Amino acid sequence: MTNPLQLKSLNHISLVCASVEKSVDFYVNVLGFFPIKRPSSLDFNGAWLFNYGIGIHLLQSEHPEDTPKIVPINPKDNHISFQSESVAAVEKRLQQMEIEYVKSRVEESGIYVDQLFFHDPDGLMIEICNCDNIPVVPLSEDKVWSCSRFNCNINNRHQHIQHMIPM
């Protein structure tokens, strides 16, 4: 595999928030991030958080009244995902904090991935999973993949394998 852009890792995600204070509380007390110093040259309200090797940059919305309404939890919607050593412990914590969540399970060749989905204060969906149970298997170069409306197909000269995109 080539790396023409010399990428190393995910550094951070930026999220626009109706209330930076509420979002800091959520990411610190629910997900275990901690605040870090922001550059003093930034002249807008926000907060930087860090943990697990990634950063979350929270940006105060200029129009918090226009923040989208939180919709029902849908595991097939946009989300960010975090690995956990114990999905059961996360579920217990969410119950204690009275945070609404949806539980799901994915199976691939007898390997199971447990998932919990819930929203942050602005409606961004968070997934907590044990996704590292399923190994990352690069496709060989003689295979070609194409996506249709409902799934991705992996094709090679001798066989046709249908593969659903994991959440």
Secondary structure, 3 states (H helix, E strand, C coil): CCCCCCCCCCCEEEEEECCHHHHHHHHHHCCCCEEECCCCCCCCCEEEEEECCEEEEEEECCCHHHCCCCCCCCCCCCEEEEECCCHHHHHHHHHHCCCCCEEEEEEECCEEEEEEEEECCCCCEEEEECHHHCCCCCCCCCCEEEECCCCEEEECCCCEEEECCCC
